[in-house]
């Protein structure tokens, strides 16, 4: 399964919330789950080695599955040696003070001195986009990745998906990922070879996550997704938090909170018009009182119905999911500058 994404309504600050049909991309792209209750969800979200995706088409009520990249279960496709993604020129790394890299790398540990965290946040702020962590005063970073180690994603922090793609279409390949100049890039080629990965860190109940992300001028069939997915791919109510999910409408980013496995009311959503080719900071705050979403420090989603909250720990997944429609696909990219977790 692949991980799914939440959907935001198109408002600049106050998101519209309410039941909405599940987006095809979300369900088909979630990470695959290992539990029976998440079986339906699995078909849509990342599996241990699969990717998650978000769909722009109306969602059908389906249980959500872990959304780490791709579509179906996280089960890797034995014998499928994913072809490397087509070469796509990586977007330039964000500009910033020379000292920003060291400060950001230090900011991922709980013992980081406050001065280092402030320096890291100031460096990112200089490249555009406020952070919810700064605006809301979230304090020290307790976990995450600044992508300061070039090469493949850090295996101590990420499980990279390998296997079939979202909804069984295409391939999720470890070779689709690369890290350079402080930025992680996942590329999708014209044949649907793309990627996703799930975090080994911050597998927790409640907390705050913020991710700095941008895309290329992408093909509408490639959907970028930032997801909180159930630990162990197990959730009795198919819980899934897609706090930034692109769709066939490349001018929007959506937020989806999945709180049921089916029926007419199984999710709340919101959407915001935004230029995803620019760097933006996407965040989600999960407390016992509810879930709130932010873009560049501005609230764009809120659900305070406690019956809608996940009942288990969740973790971050990053996915670029492919939703083929029979037409030619253009190579596309999703880039992540950093992922930060707060208490």
HELIX and SHEET records of a PDB file:
HELIX    1   1 UNK A   24  UNK A   29  1                                   6    
HELIX    2   2 UNK A   39  UNK A   42  1                                   4    
HELIX    3   3 UNK A  100  UNK A  106  1                                   7    
HELIX    4   4 UNK A  114  UNK A  125  1                                  12    
HELIX    5   5 UNK A  132  UNK A  136  1                                   5    
HELIX    6   6 UNK A  166  UNK A  168  5                                   3    
HELIX    7   7 UNK A  174  UNK A  176  5                                   3    
HELIX    8   8 UNK A  231  UNK A  233  5                                   3    
HELIX    9   9 UNK A  306  UNK A  308  5                                   3    
SHEET    1   A 4 UNK A 143  UNK A 145  0                                        
SHEET    2   A 4 UNK A 332  UNK A 342 -1                                        
SHEET    3   A 4 UNK A 183  UNK A 188 -1                                        
SHEET    4   A 4 UNK A 177  UNK A 180 -1                                        
SHEET    1   B 6 UNK A 143  UNK A 145  0                                        
SHEET    2   B 6 UNK A 332  UNK A 342 -1                                        
SHEET    3   B 6 UNK A 207  UNK A 215 -1                                        
SHEET    4   B 6 UNK A 280  UNK A 287 -1                                        
SHEET    5   B 6 UNK A 290  UNK A 295 -1                                        
SHEET    6   B 6 UNK A 298  UNK A 303 -1                                        
SHEET    1   C 4 UNK A 158  UNK A 160  0                                        
SHEET    2   C 4 UNK A 193  UNK A 199 -1                                        
SHEET    3   C 4 UNK A 171  UNK A 172  1                                        
SHEET    4   C 4 UNK A 163  UNK A 164 -1                                        
SHEET    1   D 7 UNK A 158  UNK A 160  0                                        
SHEET    2   D 7 UNK A 193  UNK A 199 -1                                        
SHEET    3   D 7 UNK A 314  UNK A 322 -1                                        
SHEET    4   D 7 UNK A 222  UNK A 230 -1                                        
SHEET    5   D 7 UNK A 240  UNK A 245 -1                                        
SHEET    6   D 7 UNK A 252  UNK A 258 -1                                        
SHEET    7   D 7 UNK A 267  UNK A 273 -1                                        
END                                                                             
